[in-house]
Amino acid sequence: MSELSRDGFTIESSVRLPVAENDRLQAVSLHVRASRADEDNLAGGVYRRLQFAGALTAHLTRAFDAQLAYVVQWERRSAPNLSNNVFSLSFTAEFQPAVD
C-alpha cells in the first residue's frame, strides 16, 4: 500500500470572559476554528476538507461547564460536494476529591 499524504492548516482562537457578581455563572468562553486539508484517498483521488466551527461555553461553577457548538464542514472530491454539519451540546463535570 502506498503512503497517503495530508496537507493543510488550522487556525484556532478562544477567549474567556469572567462574569462578576453572578452566583450562577462564573465565565463565558468563545472558541472559533477554521481549517483546510487536502487528503489522498485509496482510489487515487484527493479529498478537500473545509471546516468552520464556533462554540460558546458557559462555566456554571468551578467544576461544571455547558458547551454549545456548531461545526460546518464540507468535503469535496472530484465531482460532488458533501455537506457534513454537526450541532452539539455537551456538559462537563470535574469531580474533586473530598478534603478532610
C-alpha positions in Angstrom: 0.0 0.0 0.0 1.4 3.4 -0.9 1.7 6.2 1.5 -1.3 8.6 1.8 -0.5 12.2 2.5 -2.4 15.0 4.1 -1.7 18.7 3.8 -3.5 21.7 5.3 -3.7 24.2 8.1 -5.8 25.1 11.2 -6.4 28.5 12.8 -8.0 28.5 16.3 -8.7 31.2 18.8 -10.6 31.4 22.1 -11.3 34.0 24.7 -12.6 33.6 28.3 -14.6 36.4 29.8 -15.2 36.3 33.6 -18.6 37.3 34.9 -18.5 39.4 38.0 -21.1 39.2 40.8 -23.1 36.3 39.5 -23.9 33.3 41.6 -24.9 31.0 38.7 -22.3 31.9 36.0 -18.6 32.3 36.6 -17.4 32.9 33.0 -18.2 32.6 29.3 -15.8 31.4 26.6 -16.0 31.8 22.9 -14.0 29.5 20.6 -13.6 29.7 16.8 -11.8 27.5 14.4 -11.1 27.4 10.6 -9.3 24.6 8.9 -8.5 23.3 5.4 -7.0 19.9 4.4 -6.2 18.1 1.2 -6.0 14.3 1.8 -5.2 11.5 -0.6 -7.6 8.5 -0.7 -7.0 4.9 -1.6 -8.7 5.4 -5.0 -6.0 7.8 -6.1 -8.1 11.0 -5.7 -7.8 13.9 -3.3 -10.4 14.9 -0.8 -10.6 18.6 0.1 -12.0 19.3 3.6 -13.0 22.8 4.7 -14.2 23.3 8.3 -15.5 26.3 10.2 -16.6 25.9 13.9 -17.8 28.0 16.7 -18.5 27.2 20.3 -19.9 29.0 23.3 -19.1 27.7 26.8 -20.8 28.7 30.0 -18.7 28.0 33.1 -21.5 27.5 35.5 -19.4 26.6 38.6 -15.7 25.9 39.2 -16.2 22.3 38.1 -19.2 22.3 35.7 -19.3 23.6 32.1 -22.0 23.6 29.5 -20.9 24.0 25.8 -23.0 24.7 22.7 -21.0 24.1 19.4 -21.8 24.1 15.7 -19.4 22.8 13.1 -19.8 23.4 9.3 -17.7 21.0 7.3 -17.5 20.5 3.5 -15.8 17.5 1.9 -15.2 17.8 -1.8 -13.9 15.1 -4.1 -13.5 15.4 -7.9 -17.3 15.7 -8.5 -19.9 16.2 -5.8 -19.8 18.4 -2.7 -20.7 16.7 0.6 -22.2 18.7 3.5 -21.3 17.3 6.9 -22.6 19.8 9.6 -22.6 19.0 13.3 -24.5 20.6 16.2 -23.5 19.6 19.7 -24.4 20.3 23.3 -22.1 18.9 26.0 -21.8 19.1 29.7 -18.5 18.6 31.6 -18.3 17.9 35.3 -14.9 17.7 37.1 -15.1 15.8 40.3 -13.0 16.9 43.1 -11.7 14.5 45.8 -13.2 15.1 49.3 -11.0 17.1 51.6 -10.8 16.1 55.2 
